[in-house]
Amino acid sequence: MTTVEIIEQHDHGVVLFRMTSEVLTVVVSNLGCHVLSLFAPDRSGIRKDVVLGFAHVEDCHHDGSYMGAVVGRVANRIGGASFDLNGKRYQLKANDGPNHLHGGEIGFNQKIFDYDILGDGIQFTCTSADGEEGYPGNLRLRVVYRLVGDTFGISYRAVCDQDTLANFTNHMYFNLSGTLENIAAHQLQVSADRIACVDAQGVANGTFLRVDGTPFDFRTLRTIGTHLHDDHIQLQYAGGYDHSFLLARNSDQVVLFHEETGRKMTISTTLPVIQVYTGNFLAGGCNGKHGKPYQNRDGIALETQLLPNSIHIEKKPSVILPKNQVWEAETTYRFTTE
């Protein structure tokens, strides 16, 4: 049985909600669909918050970490902050050096969504106008958060009145310890035989690396910190892990495990890629829930999405959303203990 309630109402239409099941408690906002807290039990049944977040939800306006937000129109980086579509060049906002990141200066992470409370969750809806951040078409996005037992689920549905680009994700940072110990001791498993390589600016460059014999081989459960500082050019470019893993199966593709508490999170997604980001540049951001800024490696983001920089590196870019066609995806996060 899931309950959903409004717990806070702020100025400018910002609302906070609490979703509670027999196993989990999730606090979210209609500002950027931020997931602010997610309380999950350890093997003794003690619930602690396992996602990073802000002391105040409005702090997200001044922070570049996208902590817990839905991001888009296009998640990740678009090289050169521009693209060609139907014979026309579109110039996007360059908000990551010369590149475009996570939808630009005011992406969906900054928008106030309309909402409807459902029996087991919340439906959020919002529109991005034609030309916003440089993208063509009026795009309508629906995001549904559902909580059922031990599983938190996110589904996306988008449609646009012109050909455009679309690639949405949620940017939660996880730390299953509940105490903000360095995530290097967490164990990770990713069902992926290849990663998308990046250049020195973190942009996917169209080359791919087989994970065999590399620091990127997480096909079996491996401690994240084991090879985090290896002398590998891809780790040097990104300051750690910040790479897209091409998923090799259709469900239960990712496992994150914290041995001391027994907390285990299993991710299933309909999307083909997961970006593994070890919080390499978290230091110096806004105050977190504990009253101080987060430090590097305080959390790991596991962002399900389409291939980054798709418009430049795929022969048939999966990121193109044709006029009036529907972009749909679903990702679930199941929390258990061992």
Sequence and secondary structure as in RCSB ss.txt:
>XXXX:A:sequence
MTTVEIIEQHDHGVVLFRMTSEVLTVVVSNLGCHVLSLFAPDRSGIRKDVVLGFAHVEDCHHDGSYMGAVVGRVA
NRIGGASFDLNGKRYQLKANDGPNHLHGGEIGFNQKIFDYDILGDGIQFTCTSADGEEGYPGNLRLRVVYRLVGD
TFGISYRAVCDQDTLANFTNHMYFNLSGTLENIAAHQLQVSADRIACVDAQGVANGTFLRVDGTPFDFRTLRTIG
THLHDDHIQLQYAGGYDHSFLLARNSDQVVLFHEETGRKMTISTTLPVIQVYTGNFLAGGCNGKHGKPYQNRDGI
ALETQLLPNSIHIEKKPSVILPKNQVWEAETTYRFTTE
>XXXX:A:secstr
  EEEEEEE GGG EEEEEE SS EEEEESBTT EEEEEEE TTS EEE B  BSSGGGGGG SS TT EE SB 
SEEGGGEEEETTEEEE    BTTBEETTSTT GGG B EEEE SSEEEEEEEE TTGGG  S EEEEEEEEEETT
EEEEEEEEEESS EE B EE  EE TTSS   GGGSEEEE EEEEEEE TTS EEEEEEE TTSTT  SS EEGG
GSTT S HHHHHHTS EEEEEE SSS  EEEEETTTTEEEEEEESSSEEEEE  TT TT SBBTTSSB  TTS E
EEEEES TTHHHH SS TTEE TT EEEEEEEEEEEE 
